[in-house]
Amino acid sequence: MKHVMAICGIGAALLVVVAGCTSQEQAKQKDAEVQAAPLTLVEKGASLAPIIVFSNAPPMTRKAADELAAYIEKVGGVKPQVIEGLPNPVPERAIWVGYQPKLKELFPKTDFDFKNPEEILIACDGKNLVIAGRDRWDPQHLVGKDRSKKPTVFLQQEYGTVNAVYTFIQDDLDVRWLWPGETGEDIIRKEKIAFAPFEYRYHPQIRLRGAILCQSVLGDNRTVSFDWGRLQRMNLDSSNTGHWGSTFEGGFSSWWDRFHVTHPEYFAFQPDGTRSGSGYYTKICQSTPAVWDQWLDDVAKQLEEDPTMTMFYAGINDGSTSGHCICEKCRAWDVPEAKKRLLTWQGLCQEYVALSDRDVRFANILARKLRQRYPDKDYYVTIIGYGPIRPAPLKNKPDANVIMLHVSNWFAGLGDSDPDSLDNEKASQQFADWAATGVKIFYRPNLPGEGGLYKMLPDVPFGRAMETFRYLAEHNCTGISLDTINESWTTQGPLYYLMAHLAWNPFQDGYAIMDDYYRRGFGPAAGQLKAYWTLLEETRNRMVDDKLTFPQAYNAAFYKRAASLLDEADAVVAKAPEIYRRRIAFVRVGLEFTRKMIEVRDLMARYKNSKGEDKEAADRVRALWKELEPIAKEKENYFFAHYLLGEQRPGLDPDYNKKK
């Protein structure tokens, strides 16, 4: 969506038409020309249109209005005034942020009835510019809790206007946020900012987007990238009410501790006759009516704490193939024709039918009870498609207020098989089969990271990610939550950028997105950086497809080629603006990290095989860690240092246990 470049063409066309008209026709054309005149926001260092945000706007909306003013200043050199509420007199030209009654008078032909979730509108009539969207918020519950349970999160249930502002900044002011921080922001400065009349509407299909980078959703800002995700229209989504945990909190993870003494009947009946459990992995007897009522009471308590919640988790606990109920009533809910799965209980493993029909019947019972208790609310029951629930149900159709979170790990391989399948079913086909039931479906894999995703190595399957996003969209997916991404921007950043854009619109041309990324990020060296990241993609895919080890894939020839491409890039930008050299240096850190981290892994495998006797390997690892630690801790490099220096350190440091 680019409108600035259209101005000159419109003016030229009008002049041609007027030249051959009668005086009366010329007068009409002149009126049309005035109506179609471009709106100038900034010219020669002067701001010509203030920003008017509606009165009592919620905090995130007001923040977006202020950021719009800041980015107009970054692009045009002057910051417009931000006015809250309708000014008197109303200025001749203005930028209107969010719906305000005055807009119906100013834009009499524009429909401000936002019918679709998260719908945005950006329109210009030559005198005024409106940037608005569908907004929902509760004035009594604007502040939510973050991951640490502190009341620090500003909440809306829909952020249409906010996301419209960020769309305008990106598409119309031509700003790019390649990665978090100063070096990742790309601004093209202009002496004049003007727009011909236009109208643009859009509403995103994917309404759970913030959990794609799962460590930086709203309220879980453990990394530096939350602001980046907000600007990319990821974090302020609507399907999880916009903040940490609300999609997946609740459920049955705490039930064993709460009820195993007082209500053993809540729990899954086992082959040995017990009602056993093991805390977080406990399974529930889904056919027990008291379970349904207790779940509903838990929902009421969740709503007391957070009245903005709309989705309530009823999925099975982890350990998806173990401990399921075999009582007579639960077994009666199963379908004999269903696909077979290997299920386990204490001391027993055997084939049993998939449990999808059982789980859907359970979810439907809860969904109906939820509607009965809250008839005027748009509330949902969410279930999760692990292991024996991955195949679609055969006889039970999910109710309209049931959401399936499908856990199938084919993000970088549409042809991958479900590892729990006994007949080599494709995991992506299972997703399509579930979608065909009409259920509201989210994609929520535990990514295996064969290419080093959670090891923060260059796992960048760009083309395969594009295929996956398109496939998901074509099969009515409305939410994406990717587990195990730990945010290593110098080794995986372009993939995050691609995913952010495809989450907003999965039908975009992914290769065009990437070409724009290289061009905007690296200017004259775009070709070299495209070749560099293509090399990393091809190396990653070859390693996974051919089942190579990291040292086999990332060998001397790879490092030589990768380094030479970055050297060529440095040479090309030697006389270009400094920002390009800084960005190339940022990428080079990722290459050095990859080299060192793979060597650490290789040496530690050698050290372990020697049962701790290979002192040379241990000493080299110690030296590499001294080089790695400052890279990981330096904020500008955006490694998730806590994970690298904490959870990943065991097994990769010969002295880890001594340090503990």
N, C-alpha and C positions, 0 to 999 in steps of 0.2 A: 504494500500500500504506500505509494509515493505520490504526493500531490503537488509538491513545490514545482516540479519540472513542467507541470501542465499549464502553468500560468501564461507563458509566452504564446503557446499554441492557441489558446482560447482567444487572446487579444487579437492575434493576426487573423483568425478566422472571422471574427466580428467585423473587422475593417473591410475585408473582401466583400462580405454580404452587403454592408451599408452602401458601398460605392455604386451598386446597380439598382437602388430603390428610389421610389417617389419620396417627396418630402414627408408625407404622412407616414409612409412605411419607415422612413429614416427615423422619425420621431419614436415610433414603436421600437425600432431596433436600438435606438439610443437608450430607451428605458431598459431594454433587455441587457444592454451592455453595462449599464449602471448596476443592475441586479447581479450580473455575472462578474463584476469586478473582483479582483483578488483582495483578500483580507491581509493587510500587512501588520505583522505583530512587532517586528523590530526592523529599523532601517537607520543606518548611519549612526549607530550608537544611541538611538532613542527608542524607548519602549512606547508603543502606540496603543497597547491594549492591556488593561489590568486583568488579573485572574479573580473571578468571583466564585467562591465556594459557598455552598448553602449553609445557612445558620445551623449551629449545633451539630455539625458534621462529626461522625465518630472519629476517634484519634487517627486510625490508619488512613481515612479519607483526607483528613486535614494534612497529614504528613505527605500524602501524595501530591496535594496542591502545592505545598512548599517545595517539594522536589521538582515539580514541573517548572516552577519559577527559577529554581537553581539551574536546571538544565537549559532553559531558554537563555539564561545568562552565559552558561558555558559555550553555547553554540553562537549566540548573537552578540555577546559582550555586554548586555545590560539586563538587569533583573526586573521583571514586571512587579507591580504592587499586587499583593494578595489581599483581597477584601472578603470578609466573612459576612454573609447576609446581603440582601438587596440594597445597593447604595441609592441615595437620592441626591442628585439626579442620576439616572442610569447612564453610563458612558456610551458614547456613540459606537465604540468598538469594545469588545470584551471577549475573554475566554471564560466560559461557564463550566465549572467543574461540578458534576453531579446534577441530578434533576432538581429544578426549581420552577415554581409555577410561572414565572415570567417567561420561561422558555416556550410555552405554548403560544404566547403572543409573538415572540420573536421568530419562531419556527412553526408557523401555522400548518404547514403541510407535513411536518415530521411527527411520527408516531413515537410517543414516549411511554407507551405501555409495554414494558419489557416482559415478554411472554415466556422467554426461555431462561433457564438457570444460567447465571453468570453472563448474561447477554451484555454486550458493550455497544455503544454508539459513539461515533466521532463524526461530526458534521459541521460544515462551514457554509454560510450563505453569502459570503462576501463582506459582511459587516460583523458577524459574530461567529465564534467557534464554540461548539458544545462538545465536551468530553464527559460522558456519563455512562451509567450501566445499572444493572439490576442490583440494588443494595438491600440487604436484610441485616438488621441488628436489633438487639434488645437493650434499650437504654439503661435498664436496671442491671444488666449483666455484661458490661463491656470489658471487664477485667477478668481474665482467666489465670490459671496457675501454670507455671512452667514445670519442667521435669522434676525440679526439686520441691515442688508443691508451693512455691512462692507466688503470690498474686501479682505477676508482672506482665502478663500477656494481654494485649488489646484484641478483643474479639469482635468479629462480624460473622454472620452466617453466610453472607455472600458479599463479595468485594468487587462488584461489577465496575463501579467508577474507578476504584484504585487500579484495577487491571487495564481499564481503558486508558488511564493516564500513562501507564508504562508502555502500552501498545503505541500510543501517540509518540512518546519520547523515542522509542526505537524505530518505528516505521516512518514517522513524519519529520522528526528532528534528526533522524539518521544516526542515532547513538548506538554504540555496541558495548556490551559488557562481556568480554571474551573470557575472563576469569575474575575472581574477587580481587579487589585492591586497585591501587592507582595505575599500575602498568597494564591492567586488563581493560581499562576504560578507554574507548576510542571515540573521539569527538572530531567532527568536521566543522570548523568554524565558518560562519557566514556573516557577511555584512547586512544581508537582508533575509528575513524570514517571512514568507508570504505564501498564501494558499488560495488557489482557485476554489470555487464552490464544489463541494463533494459531500457524499454521505456514505459512511461505512458502518456495517453492522456485522457482528460475529458473536457466536457463543460456542465455547469449547465442548467437545464431546467428552474429553477426559476430565472428570471433575474431582478426582483424587490425584494430585500431581506432586504435592509437597513431599511425599514419602519416597520419591524417586531417589533423592539424596537423603537417606533416612536419618542421618545424624544432625540435620539442620532444618527440620520442620519447625513450624511455629511453636515455641515453647520448649524446644529441645536444641537450643543453639550451642552445641558443643564444638562446633567448628567455626571457621571464619566466613563461611559461605552463606549464612542466612540472608544477609542483605542482597547478595547476588541472586539467590533464588527468588526473593521477593520481586526484584526488578525484572526477572525473567518470567514472572507470572506463574511461578510454581507454588510457592508457599501459601499464598492467599487463595486457596481453593475452597470448595464448598462441601465436598462429600464427607469429610471427617470433621466438620464444623470448624476447620481451620487451625487446630492446635494439637499439641502432642498427645498421643495416647487415646484419643477419644474414639477411634475406630475399633481398637483392639482391647481396651480396658474392660474389666468385668469378666464375664464368662465363668469358668470353673477352676481357674488356677489356684484359688484360695480355699476351695471347698473342703478338701481333705482336712486341713488344719481346723477349719471352722466346724465341721459337722460329723467327722467320722465316729466320734463318740456318741453324740446325741441322735444322729440320724444316719445310721449305717445303711438304711434302705435306699439312700440317695445314690449309692455307688454301684458300679458294675458287678454283676454276679459272675463269679469265676468258676472254671471247671472243677476246682477243689472244694466248691461249696461256700467259699468265703465271699465277703464283700470287700475286696482288697483295694489298696491304692498305694501310691507313693508320691504324695505331695503334688508337685506340678504336673506329673504324668498321669494322674488319676483319671479314670474314665467314669462316666455317669450312666446310671440306668435311665435311659431316655424315655422309657414307657411309663415311668412312675409319675402320677399326677402331682405328688408333693414336690417333685423336682421342678415342674412347670411353675407352680405357685411361688416357690422360693426364688426362682430366677426372676420372676416378675417383681417380687418384693425388692430384690437387689437392684432392678432397674429404677424403682422408685427412689431408692437411696442415692443412686448415681445422679438422678435428676435433682434431688435436693442439693447436692454438692455443685452440680453444673447444669442448670436448666437449659443451656444451649445445645446439649447433646441431642442427636437425632438417630444415632445408630448404636445398637446394643449387641455385644458379642455373645454368641452361643455356640461357637465352634468347639471342636474337640481339643483337648489338651495335647501337648507335644507327646512324642512317642506314638506316632499315628497308627502303627500296626500292632500295638500291644495292649492287652488288658481290656478289650471291649466286652460289653455285657452279653452274656449268653442265656439270660433268663428267657423263659418261654414267651413272654409278651414281646420282648425286643426282637427275638428271632422270628416271631410272626410278622414283623414289619419288613423283613428282608425278602428279596425277590430271587427265587431259585435260578432264574435264567441269567442273573447278573454275572459279570466277569469275575473270575476267581482271583483271589489274592492270598498271599501267605500271611496269616495272622499268628500272633504268639501270645501265650499266657505263661504263667509260672510253670516251667518244666514241660511245656507243650508247644509245638509249632505244627500247624496244619493249614491246608487250603480251606478257604471259606469264601463266600460270595462277597462282592463289593458292598459297602455299607451306605452307598449314596441314597438309595430309596429310604432307608431307615433315617438318615440324617435329615432329608428333606421333609419327611413326615413330622419329625420332631420340630424342625424349624417352623413349619406351617402352623403347628399347634401354638407355639410361642408367638408367632406373628399375629394370629387371630386373637389371642388373649391380649396382646399389646394394643390392637385396634379397639378391642372392647373396653379396655381400661382408659385409653386415651383416644377417643373417637375423633377428636378435632385436631389431632396432631399427625404430622407426616413422619412417623417413626418406622425404623427398619430393624430387622433381625439379621445379623451377619453370621454366616457359617464359613468354614474353611475347608478347602479341598485338598487335604493331605492324603497320602497313601491310599487306603481303601475307599476314599471318597473322591478320588480323581476322576474315575469314569462317571459319565452322566447317569442320572437315574433313568430307569426304564418305565416306571409306572406312575410315580408321584411327580407332579409338576409344582415347582416352587410358587408360593403366593407372590403377589405383586410387591409386598413389602419385605421380601427376603433378598439378601445380597450374598452372592457367593464370592469368596476370596480364593481364587484358584491358585494352588501352589504347584506349579509345574515348571521345571527349570530348563526351559528351552530358549532362553533369551537370545543366545547367539547360535541357535541351531534349530530351525523349524522342523528338521527331520529327525531330531533326537527322540529316542524311545523313553518311555516312562520306566525307570529302573525297577519299579515294583510290579510292572506288568508281567504276566506269565506267558503272554503271546505277542510281545514286541510291539505293543500299541504306541503310536506316536503321541507324545505329550501334547503337542499343539492340536492334534485332532480331538483329544479329550476336552481341551478348552473349547473348541468349536462345537462339540456335542453338547456341552453344558450351555453354551450361548444359545444353541438352537431350542432349548427348553423355554426361552423367553426370560430367564432369570436376569436380574441386574448383576453384571459380572465384573469383578476386578481381577487384575493380574497381579499376583503377589508371590513371586518365586523366592526361594532361598538360593541365590545364585551360587553355583559351585565354584566358579572362579578358576577353571582349569588354566586360563591364560594369565593368572596372577592378579585377578581383580582385587581381592581383599588383602593380597600381599603388597599392594600398591605398585605393582609392576605394570608395564605398558599393555594392559589388556584392553585393546581398542578395536573391537569388531564393528567398525562403522557401517559397512554395507549390511551386515547381518542384523544390526540394531534397526536399521531403516526397514528391513523386511519385517521384523517383529512388530514394530509400531504400526506399520500398515496393516498387518494381519490382525492385530488386536482391534484396530479401529473398524476393520471390515466385519469383525465378529462382535460388534456392539459393546466392546469393552468401554467402561466409563470410569475406571480407576486403575492406577498403576502404583504399586509399592514394591521397591526393589530392596531386598535385604543384602547385607554384607558389602555395600559400597562404603569405603572408609575415607574417601576423598583425598586423593593424591593428585593435585592439579598439574604438576609438571610432567607426570607420566600418563595421566588419563583425562586431563582437562578438556580436550576437544570432544571426547565422548560425552561428557556431562553437558557441554554446550549443545551438542546435537540433540541429546535426549530432552533437554529443557524446551527446545524449539518444537520438537516433534510432540511433546506432551501437550503443548498449546494447540498445535494443529498437526496431527499425524499424517495428513494427506499432502503435506508439503514435499517438495523435491529435496531430499536430504543432501544430495550431492551439491545442489545449488547453495544450501545453507553452509556447507563446508567450504566451498569455493569463496563465498563471501567472508567466512571466518579467516581464511588464509590471506585474502586480499586486504581486509581491514586490519588484521593483526600485524602483517609483516610487509606490506607495501611492495617494494621492488623485489623482495625475497619470497613472495608468495609461492612461486613455483618450487623453490627449494624446500620450503616448509611443507608444502603439500606432498612432495616426494618423500620427505622424512617421515611424516605420519603414515603415508601409504606403506612405506617400508616396515614400520612398526605393526601396522595392521596385518600385512602379509606374513610377517614373522610369527605373530601371535596365532593366526589361523593355521599356518603350517605346523606349528608346535602342537596345537590341539588336535588337528586332523590326523597327523602322523604319529601322535603320542610320543613326541620328543621330550627330553628333559630340558630344563631351562638352559643349562650350559650348551646343550646340543643346538638349540635354536638360536640363542644369543651368543654366537661364537665370534671368533676374531674377525671373520669376513663381515659379519653384521656390524660390529662396532666400527670397523674401518669405513664402511659405507655411510653409516649414520653420522659419524663425526665429520666426514668429508662434506656431506650435505649442509651441515651447520656451518662449517668453515666457508663453503661457497656463499651461504646466506650472509655471513658476516662481511665478506668481501663485497657483495652486491650493495649492502646498505652502508658502506664505509662513509659515504658523503651524504647519506639520507638523514632525516631527523633521528635524534638519539633514541627516541622511544622504540624504534625497531631493533636497535642493538640490545636494549634492555630486555625486550621480549624474547629475542633469540637466546640471550643469556639465561633467562628463566627456563626455557625449554632445555637448554644444555644441562642445567642442574638435574633434570629428570633423567637424562642419559647417564650422567655420572652416578646418580643414585642407583639406576638399574644395574650398571656394571658392578658396583660395590656390593649391592644386596644379593645379586645372583652369586657372586664369588663367596660371600658369607655363607649362603645356603649350601653351596658345593663343598666348601671346606668343612662345614659342620657335619655334613653327611660323612665325610672322610674321618673326621674326629670321632664320631659316634661308632663307626665301623671298627675303629682301632680301640674301642672301649676306653677312650680317654688317654691313650698312650701317644697319640700323634701331637707332640708339643709344637712342632713347626706349624701345623694347621691352626692350633689354638692361638699361637702368638700372632699369626697373620689376621685371624678374626678379630683379636683385640685391637690391632692397629686399624682395621677397617671400621670398627665401631667408633673409634676416636674421630675418624673422618666423617662418619655418618651422623653422629649426634648433633653437631651444629647445623647440618642440613635439615634434619628433622625438626629442630627447635626453632629455626628461623621462620618467623611468621610469614614473611613474604613468599616462602616456598609452598605454604599451604599443605604440608604433610600433616596428617592427623597424628601428631607427635605422641599423644598419650597411648594410642594403639600401637604404634611402631616401637616405642620405647618401653611399653608395658606388656600388653597381651602377646605381642609377637616376640618379645625378647626371650622367653623360655624356649630352649631348643636351638636358639641362634646365637647364644652367648655362653662360652664355656665357664664363665664366672657367675652366671645368673643366680644360682642357688647360694653362692657365697655372699653375693650382694644382698640377697633377701635376708 
